[in-house]
Amino acid sequence: MPTKAKLLLPRVHRPDPVTDHADGLYDRLSEALRERGRTVADRARNQKAADEAFTALDRHLRRGGQLPTPWRGASQPPDPRP
């Protein structure tokens, strides 16, 4: 007896300010880390932007903020305590 095929629907993005904020911080950090400079001054500017973006994301997470979408569902590291 043939089984019915399961209907798969595309995921729909529903705007969520909390998720959008976390994803925005993550995107800002990712973009800053991707940038490379041609001059020492460019590299220093890019490093400063990456540091500021990391600090903003770190502050958000330490205050109990939601994880950015790419990090959700990632496995937890093992507990180092015996």
C-alpha positions in Angstrom: 0.0 0.0 0.0 1.6 3.3 -1.1 2.1 5.9 1.6 1.2 9.5 1.1 4.0 11.9 0.4 4.6 14.5 3.1 4.0 18.0 2.0 6.9 20.3 2.8 6.2 24.0 3.0 8.9 26.6 2.8 9.9 28.3 6.0 8.4 31.8 6.3 10.4 34.5 8.0 8.2 36.1 10.7 9.8 39.4 11.8 10.8 39.2 15.5 12.6 42.2 16.9 14.6 40.1 19.5 15.9 37.7 16.9 16.5 40.4 14.3 18.6 42.3 16.9 20.7 39.2 17.7 21.1 38.4 14.0 22.1 42.0 13.3 24.9 41.9 15.9 26.1 38.6 14.5 26.0 39.9 10.9 27.9 43.0 12.0 30.7 40.9 13.6 30.8 38.5 10.6 31.2 41.4 8.2 33.8 43.1 10.3 35.9 39.9 10.5 35.7 39.3 6.7 37.0 42.8 5.9 40.7 43.1 5.1 42.5 46.2 4.6 45.1 47.2 2.1 46.9 49.6 4.4 47.9 49.5 8.0 45.3 52.2 8.7 42.6 50.1 7.0 43.5 47.1 9.0 43.5 49.0 12.2 40.0 50.4 11.4 38.7 46.9 10.5 40.2 45.5 13.7 38.5 48.3 15.7 35.2 47.6 14.0 35.5 43.9 14.7 36.3 44.5 18.4 33.3 46.9 18.7 31.0 44.4 17.0 32.3 41.5 19.3 31.8 43.6 22.4 28.2 44.5 21.4 27.4 40.8 20.7 29.1 39.7 24.0 27.2 42.3 26.0 23.9 41.2 24.4 24.6 37.6 25.3 25.8 38.3 28.8 22.6 40.2 29.5 20.6 37.1 28.6 20.0 38.0 25.0 18.9 35.5 22.5 21.4 33.6 20.4 21.8 34.6 16.8 20.0 32.3 14.4 23.2 30.6 13.1 24.2 29.5 16.6 20.8 28.1 17.6 20.8 24.3 17.6 24.5 24.0 17.9 25.6 21.4 20.3 26.7 22.4 23.7 30.3 21.9 24.7 30.8 19.2 27.3 30.8 20.2 30.9 34.5 20.4 32.0 33.6 19.7 35.6 33.9 16.0 36.7 
